[in-house]
Amino acid sequence: MTTSNLDDAPDGLRGFDDKPFIEATAEAKSRYGRFNLAIIGDSGVGKSSLVNAVFQRDWAEVGKGMPVTRGVHYFHDDSLGIWDIEGFEIGSTQSPAAQLREHLAMISARPANEQISVVWYCVHSTSDRLTPAAIAMIRELDAAGLPVVLVLTKVDWIRNPITGKYGVTKDLESFVDWLEHPTDRDTGEPITVPYERVMLTSTRDKHGKGTGHGLGELVAETLALSPEDEKDAFRIAQRLNLPWKREMARPVIGTAASAAAAAAAVPVPVADAALLAPIQLAMMGRIAAIYDLELKTMMSAGALAQLGVQISGQALARSFLKLIPGAGSMLNAGIAFALTAATGEGWLRLCEQVHTGKLDPAKIGDAWGQYAPSFLEVVRKIAEQKVGKS
């Protein structure tokens, strides 16, 4: 047991083993890996605001930036890496393509978990054309096999007072039309600029308020362009689409519930309900990883121990057995399945509250009672299991 991690736990909790939770969290993080996004654009175009809006990480405040070379920084945590690459440096003796090519060569020599998956090339929405430097850099990215989303930033959205729909200025409409069918400024001949999609975004309204527009579409397009084996890492890193996380978490709950049922295939006394603890704690750890929560550092050891005892101890099983007709004092496969499934759903809801900033991690233990499975939820899970077998 990892009792050395529980020195601040109350005496009654010193025997609690948090190892299944910690190991499952670490295993899930390792399996999902890190999603690396490159963001390219001139200073002031709004790259930091875009990252903060989509991933809810303020790199400037956190100070996790690592200058790699002139004009390139790499920010990262467990689930997300950001390559912040400045636009073409005016006055450089290198061409835009050569300058970016040098940066990409440097990045390609980095470890596998730092390699770029998708690029956001950011351009201010008030521009009327892409500069020759921007076109050259986008072509260089395409030559390197990197999918590029052209992101127009700081869009001034205009709300129609009658329909309630949002639109943009005529000038921006003209710019977008040009981006859809780019032509040479001098000759009028069509030119090729190999970006995958043009996305119009804002992180705030023109008054500096609100949550912006176009961010959900940007997130969806980024997921679509991500390599298959990195899509889950992106789902974890982003903070705008909760349904994606639920879709990832529910199979974890199903697997844990089935494992609990197998553990209780031969009915056991409720006093032995603790045999479900490692299964349920591992489930909790994996779901916490999906919601990008580092609960081991966010909570005290005593709080984590108290929570674990509440969720996976004998008290929960005993309370339900008293209410289920004919259950007696034995824990069987059906009840073990239902308890674990319902507990997983409650834990998922709690993680969402922490993930969205609606619940202070320090208060998780006190809040669990609001998310713990009710008698009806457990009975419903038992019924669903029977229907599934029929």
Order of alpha helices (4+ residues) and beta strands (2+ residues): alpha-beta-alpha-alpha-beta-beta-beta-alpha-beta-alpha-beta-beta-beta-alpha-beta-alpha-alpha-alpha-beta-alpha-alpha-alpha-alpha-beta-alpha-alpha-alpha
